[in-house]
Amino acid sequence: MTSRESAPPTDWVRESNLLWYHRWIIKVLKAGPVPRHVAFIMDGNRRFARKENIAKAEGHSKGFDKLSETLQWCQDIGILEVTVYAFSIENFKRTKEEVDTLMNLAREKFRKLLEERDKLHERGICIRIIGNMNLLPADIQHIMAEAVLLTQHNKNAFLNVAFSYTSRDEIAHSIRTVAQGVQDGQLQAEDIDEEVLTKCMYTKHCTNPDLLVRTSGEVRLSDFLLWQSTSTIIYFTKTLWPEFNIWHLFAAVFYYQRCHWQRSAIQDVLMEESGKVVTENLSRDSVERVEKFLENVEHKDQECLVKMASAMALE
């Protein structure tokens, strides 16, 4: 039995273990703007495994351990929403052995998540899955849908897990949804604008990220949150994800604060332009059609989650 198999699953919800000087630095950071929403591209698990001469599975497991630790740091700092790039659709192209390992890790960790339901409710943590869940094995769909439904009314903190996700797939999904609405007579072509497309994305209930952090030294977004990152501040670090620590998170938040004034100026321009488009293009009838259409989309998505959660998990 490997060390990963013999070790107990790591908790998703941890107790804070910060030292006094960590808390002092957090107080200093809170004197400036703290990002409400931080997204992470958790890159470097496989390179960490090679570096430490351990199995890839162990590297991915260490990556999850780091995720649960980082989520607690974010809560300590006051970051209310976190999005993590857990599994790209492109990852299905990896070897069958590695894909199976990642799927088994997902099963283990989401089952553990459901065991922590009391902690999730106590802290008011809402779990969202963003991605094409239909590409996943039925039992993983079941576990993930159950976690989403279990926590959907929690409002204190939000964890968005991008699993079976790419931005291209998300944008295509949104366009297909809107096109179906036009075909069914629920929408007219002139009703379609950026806001309608945004509200049909997997991330429709999420805010746009204020800060995006990518580890491992790669300087690219890898098809992650491209639609949502128009004014996002992006921070790259050469640190491999399993080696990420609170000092790296402090550095990312400080970098965000240095760039914050530029981001605010961009947001003001985008909001002004968006307001003009809405004012000029949308009639009362159009607004009513869009509202009814989006209510129908939300109802269908909820039905799909309930169906997934109600199905028997396949062993």
VENMO-V213923 format. One record per residue. RES is the residue in one letter. SS is DSSP state (H for helix, E for strand, L for the rest). PHI is phi as a letter, one per 30 degrees, with the letter a starting at -180 (999 if undefined). Layout:
<<RES	SS	PHI> <RES	SS	PHI>>
This chain:
<<M	L	999> <T	L	d> <S	H	d> <R	H	d> <E	H	d> <S	H	d> <A	L	d> <P	L	d> <P	L	e> <T	L	d> <D	L	d> <W	L	d> <V	L	c> <R	L	c> <E	L	d> <S	L	d> <N	L	b> <L	L	d> <L	L	d> <W	H	e> <Y	H	d> <H	H	d> <R	H	d> <W	H	d> <I	H	d> <I	H	d> <K	H	d> <V	H	d> <L	H	d> <K	L	d> <A	L	d> <G	L	c> <P	L	d> <V	L	c> <P	L	d> <R	L	d> <H	E	b> <V	E	c> <A	E	c> <F	E	b> <I	E	c> <M	L	d> <D	L	c> <G	L	j> <N	H	d> <R	H	d> <R	H	d> <F	H	d> <A	H	d> <R	H	d> <K	H	d> <E	H	c> <N	L	h> <I	L	b> <A	L	d> <K	H	e> <A	H	e> <E	H	d> <G	H	d> <H	H	d> <S	H	d> <K	H	d> <G	H	d> <F	H	d> <D	H	e> <K	H	d> <L	H	d> <S	H	d> <E	H	d> <T	H	d> <L	H	e> <Q	H	d> <W	H	d> <C	H	d> <Q	H	d> <D	H	d> <I	H	d> <G	L	j> <I	L	d> <L	L	d> <E	E	b> <V	E	b> <T	E	c> <V	E	b> <Y	E	d> <A	E	d> <F	E	a> <S	E	d> <I	H	e> <E	H	d> <N	H	d> <F	H	d> <K	H	d> <R	L	d> <T	L	d> <K	H	e> <E	H	d> <E	H	d> <V	H	d> <D	H	d> <T	H	d> <L	H	d> <M	H	d> <N	H	d> <L	H	d> <A	H	d> <R	H	e> <E	H	d> <K	H	d> <F	H	d> <R	H	d> <K	H	d> <L	H	e> <L	H	d> <E	H	d> <E	L	c> <R	H	e> <D	H	d> <K	H	d> <L	H	d> <H	H	d> <E	H	d> <R	H	c> <G	L	i> <I	E	c> <C	E	c> <I	E	c> <R	E	b> <I	E	c> <I	E	c> <G	L	l> <N	L	d> <M	H	d> <N	H	d> <L	H	d> <L	L	c> <P	L	e> <A	H	e> <D	H	d> <I	H	d> <Q	H	e> <H	H	e> <I	H	d> <M	H	d> <A	H	d> <E	H	d> <A	H	d> <V	H	d> <L	H	d> <L	H	d> <T	H	c> <Q	L	d> <H	L	c> <N	L	d> <K	L	b> <N	L	d> <A	E	a> <F	E	b> <L	E	c> <N	E	c> <V	E	c> <A	E	d> <F	E	b> <S	E	h> <Y	E	b> <T	L	b> <S	H	d> <R	H	d> <D	H	d> <E	H	d> <I	H	d> <A	H	d> <H	H	d> <S	H	d> <I	H	d> <R	H	d> <T	H	d> <V	H	d> <A	H	d> <Q	H	d> <G	H	d> <V	H	d> <Q	H	d> <D	L	d> <G	L	i> <Q	L	d> <L	L	b> <Q	L	c> <A	H	e> <E	H	d> <D	H	d> <I	L	d> <D	L	b> <E	H	d> <E	H	d> <V	H	d> <L	H	d> <T	H	d> <K	L	d> <C	L	c> <M	L	d> <Y	L	d> <T	L	c> <K	L	e> <H	L	c> <C	L	c> <T	L	d> <N	L	d> <P	L	d> <D	L	d> <L	E	b> <L	E	b> <V	E	c> <R	E	b> <T	L	c> <S	L	i> <G	L	j> <E	L	d> <V	L	c> <R	L	a> <L	L	c> <S	L	h> <D	L	i> <F	L	c> <L	L	h> <L	L	d> <W	L	d> <Q	L	c> <S	L	c> <T	L	e> <S	L	b> <T	L	d> <I	E	d> <I	E	c> <Y	E	b> <F	E	c> <T	L	b> <K	L	d> <T	L	d> <L	L	d> <W	H	e> <P	H	d> <E	H	c> <F	L	d> <N	L	b> <I	H	d> <W	H	d> <H	H	d> <L	H	d> <F	H	e> <A	H	d> <A	H	d> <V	H	d> <F	H	d> <Y	H	d> <Y	H	e> <Q	H	d> <R	H	d> <C	H	c> <H	H	e> <W	H	d> <Q	H	d> <R	H	d> <S	H	d> <A	H	d> <I	H	d> <Q	H	d> <D	H	d> <V	H	d> <L	H	d> <M	H	d> <E	H	d> <E	H	d> <S	H	d> <G	H	d> <K	H	d> <V	H	d> <V	H	d> <T	H	d> <E	H	d> <N	H	c> <L	L	c> <S	L	d> <R	H	d> <D	H	d> <S	H	d> <V	H	e> <E	H	d> <R	H	d> <V	H	d> <E	H	d> <K	H	d> <F	H	d> <L	H	d> <E	H	d> <N	H	d> <V	H	d> <E	H	d> <H	H	d> <K	H	d> <D	H	d> <Q	H	d> <E	H	d> <C	H	d> <L	H	d> <V	H	d> <K	H	d> <M	H	d> <A	H	d> <S	H	d> <A	L	d> <M	L	d> <A	L	d> <L	L	c> <E	L	d>>
